[in-house]
Amino acid sequence: MGGLKARDHPQARVQLPAPLAQALTGILKLARQRRETVFLVGGTTRDLLLGRPPLDLDLMVDGDAVGLATALAASVPARLTSHRRFATAVVHLPGGWRIDLAAPRRESYGSHGALPVVTPATPEEDLARRDFTINAMAWQWGIHGPGRLLDPAGGQDDLQARSIRILHPASFQDDPTRAYRAVRLACRLRFSLERHTARALRRSVQQGGPRLLTPARRGREVRLLAMEKDWPRTVLRAARAGLLSDDHGGLVPPPPAACRRLQRGLASRPGRETLPVILACMAMDGKSAERGAGLGKLQIPGGMARRAEAILDAARGLRQRLKQLRHLPSPTQLAAWALDMDEDALLLAQACIPAGAQRLALARFRRRRQGISLHIDARDLLAAGGPRGPELRRRLTATLRQRLAGHLRGRAAELAFALSPGALGSQRQRVGEV
């Protein structure tokens, strides 16, 4: 399966998004002035040939890629990140669009899982060091559009066969992140892993390939799994492949039906951040007793890990309480257990409860909690002679629980309960229940 000859000019089955098309025109004009050749490579070429709009622009520059990127960033203007050591640069366009530029290079690995050592190469040699055949095509472009397509590994044949195939048997050992990438692509494109590729992935996992990655690199791969549009399919396939588990409990997502329920629940709330709750879902059935297990072993940046762990702990706690019940939870119990819970934790717990009747009870509670507020506030209690300070908040919280449990109706009943000794008594009762 050789590369296409220079006279062969395949056509893209879909156009580039307008911001990327405009940026590419600017790049090609600059490249012509600099006498450099530009190729579309990797996912950009793959998606264009499949008829899928690329999410970014991946370019190979037969010349000074960092210099070309610097010139582009100055002309747009755009934010530039460059890595001279690897002869790569990233141009961040307004609107979140991204352009990756790299010079052709060879990669060698001092040890399995290590970052590569980079040396200059020809475009053909660059394609030979890539991950999969469908990502190892380089499409030369000029001012007037596409030209020849370099396809030395038969990527077009594998696109037609809907198959993902590595370029050499040690691919996953050299770079274990490719195993995660294989799963993401297979689920996103609805492709299958070629027989030898599937066998090589299993062998890499059995030999501990994922554990060779640093926590930061593994955490990035886990986040990328969770960011896929069809994340339940992707996460569950990664789990079946052994890419989430390790000797410390790892990440163990709940059954497929639970993941799909959570996916539907998140889709009903557009505009809200979903990544922390999906990460929590990925660890829902893991070993919670071990410190540093699951999410704790991954270097997830910022407050995202803390947020995911808080969601996970709360959801697990509520699920455990509900598992211990031999009957449906009463409104009073749900109000005591879940009034102050984060909405994402409630949604995750609801999705992962096996008993359908309990899920419905919790769903009703969530709807009621969202739609109910007290008729009274702190000013009403103070005007009626109520106490100041933390006790006032405790009385209002206890009153809201009674309201959610259906025991109070109307402003007068709420005020009477909030001022009564029973308000603090219900708080003590709740502590005993928990």
ROVOPA-283396 format. One record per residue (C-alpha): x, y, z negated; residue in three letters. Coordinates in steps of 0.2 Angstrom, whole numbers. Each point is the difference from the previous one (the first is absolute). Layout:
residues N
REC  x  y  z  residu
REC  X  Y  Z  ALA
...
end
This chain:
residues 434
REC  x  y  z  residu
REC  0  0  0  MET
REC  10  15  6  GLY
REC  -2  18  0  GLY
REC  -10  9  13  LEU
REC  9  7  15  LYS
REC  2  18  3  ALA
REC  -13  1  13  ARG
REC  -14  -7  -11  ASP
REC  -10  14  -8  HIS
REC  -14  -6  -12  PRO
REC  -13  11  -5  GLN
REC  -6  5  -17  ALA
REC  -17  -6  -4  ARG
REC  -3  15  -12  VAL
REC  6  18  -1  GLN
REC  10  7  -14  LEU
REC  -9  10  -12  PRO
REC  1  19  5  ALA
REC  13  6  -13  PRO
REC  12  -15  4  LEU
REC  -2  3  18  ALA
REC  4  18  -1  GLN
REC  15  -4  -11  ALA
REC  6  -13  12  LEU
REC  -1  12  14  THR
REC  11  12  -10  GLY
REC  12  -14  -4  ILE
REC  2  -5  18  LEU
REC  4  17  6  LYS
REC  13  2  -13  LEU
REC  7  -17  4  ALA
REC  1  5  19  ARG
REC  10  15  -5  GLN
REC  11  -10  -11  ARG
REC  2  -14  13  ARG
REC  -7  -13  -12  GLU
REC  -11  -14  3  THR
REC  -16  -3  -10  VAL
REC  -9  -17  -3  PHE
REC  -16  -3  -9  LEU
REC  4  -16  -11  VAL
REC  -8  -10  -13  GLY
REC  -18  2  -6  GLY
REC  -2  14  12  THR
REC  3  -10  16  THR
REC  -9  -15  -8  ARG
REC  -16  10  -4  ASP
REC  0  9  17  LEU
REC  1  -16  9  LEU
REC  -14  -8  -11  LEU
REC  -11  15  3  GLY
REC  1  6  -18  ARG
REC  4  19  -4  PRO
REC  17  1  -9  PRO
REC  0  7  -17  LEU
REC  17  7  2  ASP
REC  14  2  13  LEU
REC  15  -12  0  ASP
REC  14  6  12  LEU
REC  17  -7  4  MET
REC  11  13  7  VAL
REC  15  -5  10  ASP
REC  11  14  -6  GLY
REC  0  11  -16  ASP
REC  -17  -4  -8  ALA
REC  3  11  -15  VAL
REC  5  15  11  GLY
REC  -15  -3  11  LEU
REC  -12  -1  -16  ALA
REC  8  16  -7  THR
REC  -3  10  16  ALA
REC  -18  -6  1  LEU
REC  -3  4  -19  ALA
REC  7  18  4  ALA
REC  -11  2  15  SER
REC  -17  -6  -7  VAL
REC  3  5  -15  PRO
REC  0  -16  -11  ALA
REC  8  -8  -15  ARG
REC  15  -11  4  LEU
REC  7  -14  -10  THR
REC  17  -7  7  SER
REC  11  -14  -4  HIS
REC  17  2  9  ARG
REC  6  -17  -8  ARG
REC  -13  -9  10  PHE
REC  -1  12  15  ALA
REC  -19  2  -4  THR
REC  -11  15  -3  ALA
REC  -19  3  -4  VAL
REC  -9  15  6  VAL
REC  -16  4  -10  HIS
REC  -12  9  10  LEU
REC  -15  11  -7  PRO
REC  -15  -11  -3  GLY
REC  10  -15  -7  GLY
REC  6  -6  17  TRP
REC  17  -8  0  ARG
REC  14  -3  13  ILE
REC  14  -12  -3  ASP
REC  16  2  10  LEU
REC  15  -12  0  ALA
REC  15  -3  11  ALA
REC  3  -18  6  PRO
REC  9  -10  -13  ARG
REC  5  -17  -6  ARG
REC  -3  -6  -18  GLU
REC  10  -12  -10  SER
REC  -5  -6  -18  TYR
REC  14  -3  -13  GLY
REC  -13  -10  -10  SER
REC  -18  -6  2  HIS
REC  -12  14  -5  GLY
REC  13  14  0  ALA
REC  -1  16  10  LEU
REC  8  -2  17  PRO
REC  17  6  6  VAL
REC  -3  10  16  VAL
REC  11  2  15  THR
REC  -3  8  17  PRO
REC  -7  -11  14  ALA
REC  -9  0  17  THR
REC  -19  0  1  PRO
REC  0  -18  5  GLU
REC  11  -4  -16  GLU
REC  -12  10  -10  ASP
REC  -15  -10  5  LEU
REC  9  -16  -4  ALA
REC  1  5  -19  ARG
REC  -18  3  -2  ARG
REC  -13  -10  -10  ASP
REC  -13  -7  12  PHE
REC  -1  -1  19  THR
REC  -15  11  1  ILE
REC  10  13  -8  ASN
REC  16  -3  10  ALA
REC  -6  10  16  MET
REC  7  17  6  ALA
REC  -10  10  12  TRP
REC  10  13  8  GLN
REC  -9  17  2  TRP
REC  3  16  10  GLY
REC  -8  16  4  ILE
REC  -11  -8  12  HIS
REC  -6  -15  -11  GLY
REC  5  -18  -3  PRO
REC  14  -8  9  GLY
REC  8  -18  -2  ARG
REC  -4  -11  -14  LEU
REC  14  -10  -8  LEU
REC  -7  -16  -7  ASP
REC  15  -12  -2  PRO
REC  -9  -11  -13  ALA
REC  -17  -2  9  GLY
REC  -10  11  -11  GLY
REC  -13  2  14  GLN
REC  -3  -19  0  ASP
REC  -3  0  -18  ASP
REC  -12  15  0  LEU
REC  -10  -10  13  GLN
REC  1  -16  -11  ALA
REC  -5  11  -16  ARG
REC  16  -8  -8  SER
REC  13  7  -12  ILE
REC  17  -7  2  ARG
REC  17  4  -8  ILE
REC  15  2  11  LEU
REC  12  -12  -10  HIS
REC  -3  -13  -13  PRO
REC  9  10  -14  ALA
REC  -11  15  2  SER
REC  -9  -1  -16  PHE
REC  16  -4  -10  GLN
REC  9  15  7  ASP
REC  -15  12  -4  ASP
REC  -14  -7  -11  PRO
REC  -11  15  3  THR
REC  -3  -8  17  ARG
REC  -11  -13  -8  ALA
REC  -11  13  -7  TYR
REC  0  9  17  ARG
REC  -5  -16  8  ALA
REC  -15  -2  -11  VAL
REC  -6  18  3  ARG
REC  2  -1  19  LEU
REC  -9  -17  0  ALA
REC  -15  6  -9  CYS
REC  0  17  8  ARG
REC  1  -6  18  LEU
REC  -9  -17  -4  ARG
REC  15  -9  7  PHE
REC  7  -17  -6  SER
REC  18  -4  -5  LEU
REC  9  -10  13  GLU
REC  4  -18  -7  ARG
REC  19  3  -3  HIS
REC  -3  17  -7  THR
REC  -13  -7  -13  ALA
REC  12  -13  -5  ARG
REC  14  12  -2  ALA
REC  -11  11  -11  LEU
REC  -4  -14  -11  ARG
REC  18  -5  -2  ARG
REC  5  18  -4  SER
REC  -13  0  -14  VAL
REC  5  -17  -7  GLN
REC  18  6  0  GLN
REC  -5  16  -10  GLY
REC  2  12  14  GLY
REC  -13  13  -7  PRO
REC  10  0  -17  ARG
REC  15  6  9  LEU
REC  -8  17  3  LEU
REC  2  14  -13  THR
REC  -15  4  -10  PRO
REC  -2  16  9  ALA
REC  1  -8  18  ARG
REC  -12  -14  -6  ARG
REC  -12  13  -7  GLY
REC  0  9  16  ARG
REC  -5  -15  9  GLU
REC  -14  -4  -12  VAL
REC  -7  18  2  ARG
REC  0  -2  19  LEU
REC  -10  -16  -2  LEU
REC  -13  9  -10  ALA
REC  0  14  12  MET
REC  -6  -10  15  GLU
REC  -18  3  6  LYS
REC  -5  -18  -3  ASP
REC  10  -1  -16  TRP
REC  -10  -16  -7  PRO
REC  5  -10  15  ARG
REC  18  6  -1  THR
REC  3  -1  -19  VAL
REC  -8  -18  -1  LEU
REC  11  -6  15  ARG
REC  15  7  -8  ALA
REC  -4  -9  -17  ALA
REC  -3  -16  9  ARG
REC  17  2  9  ALA
REC  8  2  -18  GLY
REC  5  18  3  LEU
REC  -8  6  -16  LEU
REC  4  -13  -12  SER
REC  16  -3  -10  ASP
REC  6  -8  -16  ASP
REC  -7  14  -11  HIS
REC  -19  -2  5  GLY
REC  1  11  15  GLY
REC  -14  8  8  LEU
REC  -15  -11  1  VAL
REC  -16  7  9  PRO
REC  -17  -6  -4  PRO
REC  -10  -11  12  PRO
REC  -4  6  17  PRO
REC  -19  4  -4  ALA
REC  6  12  -14  ALA
REC  12  9  11  CYS
REC  -13  3  13  ARG
REC  -12  6  -14  ARG
REC  13  13  -5  LEU
REC  3  5  18  GLN
REC  -19  3  2  ARG
REC  0  10  -16  GLY
REC  15  11  5  LEU
REC  -8  3  17  ALA
REC  -15  7  -8  SER
REC  10  14  -8  ARG
REC  9  8  15  PRO
REC  13  13  -4  GLY
REC  6  -7  -17  ARG
REC  17  -8  -2  GLU
REC  0  -19  2  THR
REC  18  -6  -2  LEU
REC  1  -1  -19  PRO
REC  -16  -11  -1  VAL
REC  6  -11  14  ILE
REC  17  -3  -8  LEU
REC  -9  -4  -16  ALA
REC  -11  -12  9  CYS
REC  16  -9  7  MET
REC  5  -4  -18  ALA
REC  -18  -3  -7  MET
REC  3  -19  -2  ASP
REC  18  0  -5  GLY
REC  8  -4  -17  LYS
REC  -4  15  -10  SER
REC  9  -6  -16  ALA
REC  17  2  7  GLU
REC  9  17  -1  ARG
REC  7  6  16  GLY
REC  -11  -12  11  ALA
REC  -9  5  15  GLY
REC  -1  18  3  LEU
REC  12  3  -14  GLY
REC  14  -8  10  LYS
REC  -2  12  15  LEU
REC  7  18  1  GLN
REC  -15  9  6  ILE
REC  3  18  0  PRO
REC  -8  14  -10  GLY
REC  -15  -3  -11  GLY
REC  -8  -13  12  MET
REC  7  -15  -9  ALA
REC  -7  7  -17  ARG
REC  -17  4  8  ARG
REC  -1  -18  8  ALA
REC  5  -8  -17  GLU
REC  -13  10  -10  ALA
REC  -13  -5  13  ILE
REC  6  -18  -1  LEU
REC  0  -1  -19  ASP
REC  -17  8  -2  ALA
REC  -8  -11  14  ALA
REC  8  -16  -8  ARG
REC  -6  4  -17  GLY
REC  -18  3  5  LEU
REC  0  -16  11  ARG
REC  6  -10  -15  GLN
REC  -14  7  -11  ARG
REC  -13  -5  13  LEU
REC  7  -17  2  LYS
REC  -2  -4  -18  GLN
REC  -19  4  0  LEU
REC  -12  -14  2  ARG
REC  -13  12  5  HIS
REC  -2  16  10  LEU
REC  8  16  -8  PRO
REC  -13  11  -8  SER
REC  0  19  4  PRO
REC  7  3  -17  THR
REC  15  -11  2  GLN
REC  4  7  17  LEU
REC  -2  18  -7  ALA
REC  12  -5  -14  ALA
REC  13  -9  11  TRP
REC  0  11  16  ALA
REC  -6  17  -4  LEU
REC  17  8  1  ASP
REC  7  -12  13  MET
REC  8  7  16  ASP
REC  -12  -2  15  GLU
REC  13  -9  10  ASP
REC  3  -13  -15  ALA
REC  -19  -2  -1  LEU
REC  -1  -3  19  LEU
REC  15  -13  -1  LEU
REC  -8  -9  -14  ALA
REC  -17  -1  8  GLN
REC  8  -7  16  ALA
REC  10  -13  -9  CYS
REC  -14  -7  -12  ILE
REC  -5  -17  7  PRO
REC  -18  0  -7  ALA
REC  -12  9  12  GLY
REC  -12  5  -14  ALA
REC  14  8  -10  GLN
REC  6  10  15  ARG
REC  -18  6  3  LEU
REC  -1  6  -18  ALA
REC  16  9  1  LEU
REC  -5  8  16  ALA
REC  -16  6  -8  ARG
REC  10  7  -14  PHE
REC  12  9  12  ARG
REC  -14  8  9  ARG
REC  -8  6  -16  ARG
REC  16  7  -7  ARG
REC  2  10  15  GLN
REC  -17  7  -1  GLY
REC  -3  3  -18  ILE
REC  6  15  -10  SER
REC  -5  6  -17  LEU
REC  -13  14  -2  HIS
REC  10  7  -15  ILE
REC  18  6  -1  ASP
REC  12  5  -13  ALA
REC  -8  17  -2  ARG
REC  -17  -8  -4  ASP
REC  8  -10  -14  LEU
REC  10  15  -7  LEU
REC  -16  11  0  ALA
REC  -9  -14  -10  ALA
REC  13  0  -13  GLY
REC  11  -15  7  GLY
REC  18  -2  -4  PRO
REC  14  8  9  ARG
REC  16  -9  6  GLY
REC  3  -18  6  PRO
REC  -16  -6  -9  GLU
REC  -11  10  12  LEU
REC  7  -9  15  ARG
REC  -2  -17  -8  ARG
REC  -19  4  -4  ARG
REC  -3  6  18  LEU
REC  9  -16  7  THR
REC  -11  -11  -11  ALA
REC  -15  9  5  THR
REC  4  -3  19  LEU
REC  2  -19  -4  ARG
REC  -17  -1  -8  GLN
REC  -7  10  15  ARG
REC  8  -13  12  LEU
REC  -7  -14  -10  ALA
REC  -17  7  2  GLY
REC  -3  4  -18  HIS
REC  -2  19  1  LEU
REC  -12  10  11  ARG
REC  -1  19  0  GLY
REC  10  14  -7  ARG
REC  -8  -1  -18  ALA
REC  4  -18  -2  ALA
REC  18  2  6  GLU
REC  3  15  -12  LEU
REC  -8  -10  -15  ALA
REC  11  -15  3  PHE
REC  16  11  3  ALA
REC  -3  8  -17  LEU
REC  -4  -16  -9  SER
REC  12  -11  -10  PRO
REC  -4  -13  13  GLY
REC  11  8  13  ALA
REC  16  -3  -9  LEU
REC  -7  -17  -5  GLY
REC  -2  -5  18  SER
REC  18  6  3  GLN
REC  6  -12  -14  ARG
REC  -11  -14  7  GLN
REC  8  2  17  ARG
REC  18  -1  -7  VAL
REC  -6  -16  -8  GLY
REC  -7  -7  16  GLU
REC  16  4  10  VAL
end
